[in-house]
Amino acid sequence: MSDVRRQRPASPCVQICRVRNADSLCEGCGRTLDEITAWSRLDEDGREAVWQRLEAEGWPVSGSEPA
């Protein structure tokens, strides 16, 4: 397991749970509704893919504490 994976919280959730109508992304963590719904069922590779997208797009909201 990489150091990056070990340093991440269990979930990208930052307890700012509002979905934007324009793009259906959570305003807090940046996940789509499908990603949020599937999170508990995703395997390590699936979660890693979501984490990589979120990090590439600058999520989660800076200064927020993970849930």
C-alpha positions as CSV (number, residue, x, y, z in Angstrom):
1,M,0.0,0.0,0.0
2,S,1.4,3.4,-0.9
3,D,2.1,6.1,1.7
4,V,-0.5,8.3,0.1
5,R,-3.2,5.7,0.6
6,R,-2.2,5.2,4.2
7,Q,-2.4,9.0,4.9
8,R,-5.9,9.4,3.6
9,P,-9.0,9.3,5.8
10,A,-11.5,6.5,5.4
11,S,-13.7,8.7,3.3
12,P,-13.5,12.0,1.4
13,C,-16.5,13.3,3.3
14,V,-16.0,16.6,5.1
15,Q,-19.5,16.9,6.4
16,I,-20.5,19.6,4.1
17,C,-23.2,17.6,2.3
18,R,-24.9,19.7,-0.4
19,V,-25.1,18.6,-4.0
20,R,-24.8,21.3,-6.7
21,N,-27.6,21.2,-9.3
22,A,-25.3,22.4,-12.1
23,D,-22.9,19.4,-12.0
24,S,-24.3,17.0,-9.3
25,L,-21.2,17.2,-7.2
26,C,-21.1,17.4,-3.4
27,E,-19.9,20.9,-2.4
28,G,-17.9,19.5,0.4
29,C,-16.0,16.5,-1.0
30,G,-16.5,16.8,-4.7
31,R,-17.9,13.3,-5.2
32,T,-20.9,12.5,-7.5
33,L,-24.0,11.0,-6.0
34,D,-23.1,7.7,-7.6
35,E,-19.6,7.8,-6.0
36,I,-21.2,8.7,-2.6
37,T,-23.7,5.9,-2.9
38,A,-21.1,3.3,-4.0
39,W,-18.3,4.3,-1.6
40,S,-18.9,1.5,1.0
41,R,-19.0,-1.1,-1.8
42,L,-16.0,0.0,-3.7
43,D,-12.8,-2.0,-3.5
44,E,-9.4,-0.4,-2.8
45,D,-8.8,0.3,-6.5
46,G,-12.2,1.8,-7.0
47,R,-11.7,4.2,-4.0
48,E,-8.2,5.0,-5.3
49,A,-9.7,6.1,-8.6
50,V,-12.2,8.4,-6.9
51,W,-9.4,9.8,-4.6
52,Q,-7.2,10.5,-7.6
53,R,-10.0,12.4,-9.5
54,L,-10.8,14.4,-6.4
55,E,-7.2,15.3,-5.8
56,A,-6.6,16.2,-9.4
57,E,-9.7,18.5,-9.3
58,G,-8.6,20.2,-6.0
59,W,-11.1,18.5,-3.6
60,P,-11.9,18.3,-0.8
61,V,-12.6,21.9,0.3
62,S,-9.4,23.2,1.8
63,G,-9.4,23.8,5.6
64,S,-12.1,21.2,6.2
65,E,-11.6,18.3,8.5
66,P,-12.4,14.8,7.2
67,A,-15.4,12.9,8.6
